[in-house]
Amino acid sequence: MTSSTGRVRQKERTRRAIVDAARELVESGGEVTMPAVAAHAGVSEATAYRYFPDLVTLLRDAVQDTWPAVEDLLGAELAGVEDVPERVARATRAFCVRTLRQERAVRVLVAASLTGASEGRPAHRFEVIEYALAPVPAGPEREELVHSLAVVISAESLFTLLDLCGLDPEAATASLVGTARRCAARR
């Protein structure tokens, strides 16, 4: 093995250690900052920044494959359920539970997108909404329902209930579930 190959492998190991550390902090609900990730990975903060220009880029890499495919998230939960308001309610609950599991990372990604520090973020809500609305035929009514539900089934709405309304996670989730159910029932 040449020294060049050894350096490449070391860089890959360092990069993987940083990504793994970020993922572990996200999954444990720990503090998700570049200094915390670097310390957890056993590297300097400067080293972490050499591999990732900012926390958002690192988090995208760390959590991109941790959000389950919509079929894995909702398949069993919605199997055999044809009632659209019930499908939407169950999908909303699953979305909230999953978002709360990665709350700190989701907050970082949302903040970055709101401040323009990031070009975009995953839009998992639309996969969840589309899956829940599978029984609803395509058309203007369905599109309007998707738009309405996008406001309800969202990390921003969940965080508003937690931060501004002072609800605990269970009450915030129940509020969004009820709102989504009522929205779907009006169609």
N, C-alpha and C positions, 0 to 999 in steps of 0.2 A: 504494500500500500504506500503510495506516495504521500508526502507531507501535504500536498494540495488536496488529496482525497480525504485525508484525516481532518483538515480544517473544514472542508465541506460537511463532513459528518458531524463534527463538533457544532457547527452552526445550526445544522438540522436539529441536533439534540437540544441546543439552547432554545431555539425557536419553539420546539415541541414542549419544553419545560415551561416556558412562559404561557403558551396557550393552555396547557393542562392546569397550570396554577390558576389562571383566570377562570377556567371552567369549574374547578373545584370551589373557588370562592363564590361563584354564581350559584352553584348547586347547594352550597351550604348556607347561603343567605349572608355570607360574610361581606365585609366592606370591599367594594369593587372600585379601587382607584389604581392608578399606575404604580404608586409606591407600594401599596399593599400586595399587588400582583407580583411585583419584582421581589419583594421580601419573601413571599410564599414560594417563588420559583428558585430562590437562592441566587439571584443575580442583582446587579446594581440597577437602579432606576434608569441610568444612562444606557445600560445594555438593553433594557426593555424597549426604550425609545429608539434604539438603533434598529430593532427588528419591527417595531410598530410605531408609526408616526404619532398616533394618538390612541386614547383609550377606546374610542368608538371602533376604529379599525381592528384593534385586538379583540374586542367583544364580538364583533361580527364573526371573526375567525373562530373564536372560542365557542360560540353558541349556535352557529349556523346549522349544525346537525343535531342540536338537542331538542328543537321543537319537533314533535312527532308529525309524521304525515297525517293529514286530516282523517284518513281512513283509520289509522291507529288510534287517534285521539277520540273519534266519534263513532266509529263503526259499531262497536258492541253497544255503546250507549243509545244509539238511535235505531238499532236493528229491530225491525217490526213495528216501529212507531211511525204512523202515517199522519197523525194529527199535527199540523204545522205549528201551532202555538207551543205544543209540548216539545216538538223537535227543537224549536228555537230556544225554548227555556233550557233544555238540557245542554244544548250547544253553548249557550251563554255561560252556564255554570262551568262547563269543562274549560272554556276559554279563560274565565276568571281564575280558576284553580291553577291552571298552567301558568298564567301571567304572574300570579302571586308567588309561585314557586321560584321564578326568576326575577322577582320584583326589582332588585337593585340594578341588574343589567338592563332590564326593560326601561327603567327610569333614565339611565344614562343614554340609551339609544333614542328615546323620545325627546329628551332635552336637546341632544345634538341635532336632531332633525328640526326642532322648533327654532333653534338659534342659527340655523344655517351652517352649522359645523359639520354637517353630514349631508350627503346628496340624497339619501333615502334610507329607508329602513324596511324590514320585512313587514308585509301587510297580511299577516296570518288571519286577521279578522275576516277578510273576504273569502278565504278558503273555508273557514268555519261557517260563515253565512251561506255561501253557495251550497255546501253540503247539507246544512239544515233545511234549506229551501228546495231540495231536490224534487219533492212532489208538486211544487208550484210551477205551472207552465210559464215558459218564457213570454215576455211581453212587457208593456209599460208598467202594469201593476206590480209585477215582480221587481222590475228595476227600481221603482219607487220604494218598495219594501227593503231592498238591498241598501239603498241610500239611508233610509231611516234607521235600519239596524246597525249600519256602520257607525252611527253616532253613539249607539247604546253599547254595542259589543266592541269596546275599545279600552285600551290601557288608560287613555286619558280620562275617560268617564270613571273608570275604577279608581284612579288616583284622585280625582276630584272628590269622590265620596269618602275616600280615606282621609285626605289631607284637609279639605275645606269643610266637609260636613262632619268630620270627626267620627265616622262610622268605623267599627272594627271590620276586619276582612270578611267575616261571615255575613254581617249585616250589609256591607257594600255589595257583596256578591248577590245576596237575596234581593236587594233593591234593583240591580241590573237585570236579574232573571225575571222579576215581576214586570219591569218596564218592557223588556224584549217580548215577553209573552203577550202583554197588552197590545204592543205594536203589531205583532203578527196576527192577533185575533181580529184586528180592525180591517184586515184586507178583504 
